């Protein structure tokens, strides 16, 4: 069953589930997002033990963190979005959970780089089903005036998931290294990094049980989702404004993912910090700074939009990018405290301008093109951010500095460049919005 169409005898209000059922559905989707981002980001904490066990390079690790996942996730998201309009969205999400959970198990059982690369590809395919199906369902179970809050809660799951990958993953890795899981079936005799991946797959079973408790809602007609609009039509007359906005968010994402994936390695290699401490510290910072950035970014976007339209939004986003700039000093600190501080500043600023940028992009296109524009935005963020951000850091470490201990210098270069591109791109967008007199 794909969800019945709305009939003239049934109003939209009557067709929607009760408030309790609606918020229960959002809560489950939020937990799904946490699990998804935890499985997605966990490799950033497992870099060094994984490299040693499989005898692979930083560049190969960056492919696993980035391109193996990012490109597949980006391209798979388009057909998954189409499927979400055709089949049961609940079942589509459940299928995605099965795929990425099984792939996470496979990641813990692989024998070489090729097998791990293939497993990460399937993690990307499975996770690509979640966002389009969940967002579509949220649109059908909430009236327009409440959708923003519901979508914000779903997005918070992504932020928490990124932090949980570091915090929970760090504690699991430390426990595995200390021998806590010896004697356990399947995980007890495996390398600690493998045990972490296998253990993180267990919540997937719980998620399937929770998803079974929600119902497929009736599909409502909605112009805000958009369908069938060609990309050329979306960008016609708007590309001079949209391109710098998309570029700003994509390059800030590049610095974002570079720091999330390589700061744990910097702290472990240079300062010999334990995985449990690294994960708990970075995880708490990422969750706190990210949540604060999302809330402030959303509030600023609404306030500035009312005062000075898109021009003021983009100009303010450029200024906030300056808050991220201290991350470029990450290589020069001789103690770990300042590293945690600049990491938090970057996460806060990146999340804040990302929220403002999404609002600006959505404002710049007609309602029937917003779904496609969101897909393009996600595509650019994933390919440039997660793909190139992690890979370029590794390439600089290996082929410019020729020293794994120099990963901090690579991070400084990548974050400096990313912040500069973000500032310049937002300023260009501000100028072009002013020229086009974009209001609201």
Buried (B, 14 or more C-beta within 10 A) or exposed (E): EBBEEBEEEEEBEEBBBEEEBBBBBBBBBBBBBBBBBBBBBBBBBBBBBBBEBBEBBBBBBBBBBBBBBBBBBBBBBBEBBEBBBEBBBBBBBBBBBBBBBBBBBBBBBBEEBEBBBBBBBBBBBBBBBBBBBBBBBBBBBBEEEBBEEBBBBBBBBBBBBBBBBBBBBBBBBBBBBEEBBEEBEBBEEBBBBBBBBBBBBEBBEEBBEBBEEBEBBBBBEBEEBBEEBEEEBBBEEBEBBBBBBBBBBBBBBBBBBBBBBBBBBBBBBBBEBBBBBBBBBBBBBBBBBBBBBBBBBBEBBBEBBEEBBBBBBBBBBBEBBEBBBBBBBBBEBEEBEBBBBBBBBBBBBBBBBBBBBBBBBBBBBEEBBBBBBBBBBBBBBBBBBBBBBBBBBBBBBBEEBEEBEBBBBBBBBBBBBBBBBBBBBBBBBBBBBBEBEBEE
